[in-house]
Amino acid sequence: MDWGLLHWAAFYGYERVVQRQLEKGVDVAGKDRSGQTALSRAAMKGHEAVVELLLEKGADVAEKNRSGQTALSRAAMEGHEAVVELLLEKGADMKSLDDIGLTPLSWAVICEHEAVVKLLLEKGADVECKSNNDQTPLWWAAGKGHEAGVKLLLEKGANVESKDRLDGRTPLLLAAGNGYEAVVKLLFEKGADIECKSNNGQTPLWWAAGRGHEAVVKLLLEKGANVESKDRLSGQTPLLLAAGNGHEAVVKLLLEKGADVESKDDVGWTPLSLAARGEHEAVMKLLLEKRPTRNPRPTRYGAVERKPKTAQRRRFLPPFHRHRDT
């Protein structure tokens, strides 16, 4: 660290040392190697008295560090409510964007500081502010399972169908994929689309099933989610994903809702072959119980045609397990 005494004192909250340095004529706007001012250092540590002193001595509330973050953003991401309020009183800009397009509100949401989120919203922060990749505060809150933040943002009218630019995922897709049942319920209450799809055609059920989030899968199925939806990358259904990953409880729920046990992905894998590949015996047992019974073909003389045991065994194994009969 290449800090001057002013930056060091501001960071550790030594108000008297800061006062003496300023009286000696040390530049209040001076920056350290990372582009931080003494104000930014004090704000990020929550030293309200030092922040107030620096502002009285002419510190610029709009000054940014090398990442484009103001003192307000630093205070918001660290959850220092009193400092955030002080900076707002001194004219700090809530709309200020850093280099990746995040505002103080976005940072407060990402770092899950409920009190700061509430304060910024009360002061009129833009609930639909977007990052460089079109990620809104609600998008961040849902993805992190920040239930209190989601509630606050929804009360302010946040758009439940907003999508990011990278994958086209909505708050519901994120919450479902990460297993946040309470957040999923909140989003449904505000009318979130149960069949919303990412850029690759992945639905909330697809994500929840693939990651084994039983409670979320159950909730989605109760709401009527399509059990046969396929993604565009591999043509996998929720059952194919759950079976391949060995999520027994999820497989059971999907089968109870009539998921097609004979469904195939784009390369021909079935739920059973994927479960076999992963050696998920409990899942294989469930699938075999639901597999439709095939009547043996009669021969021309009425006898039942029987296949050799080897062929019967080979029928249930994935392609790469097959071997030549000797």
Secondary structure, DSSP 8 states (H G I E B T S, - for coil): ----HHHHHHHHT-HHHHHHHHHTT--TT-B-TTS-BHHHHHHHHT-HHHHHHHHHTT--TT---TTS--HHHHHHHHT-HHHHHHHHHTT--TT---TTS--HHHHHHHTT-HHHHHHHHHTT--TT---TT---HHHHHHHHT-HHHHHHHHHTT--TT---TTT---HHHHHHHTT-HHHHHHHHHTT--TT---TT---HHHHHHHTT-HHHHHHHHHTT--TT---TTT---HHHHHHHTT-HHHHHHHHHTT--TT---TT---HHHHHHHTT-HHHHHHHHHHS------B-TTS-B----HHHHHHHTS-GGG-----
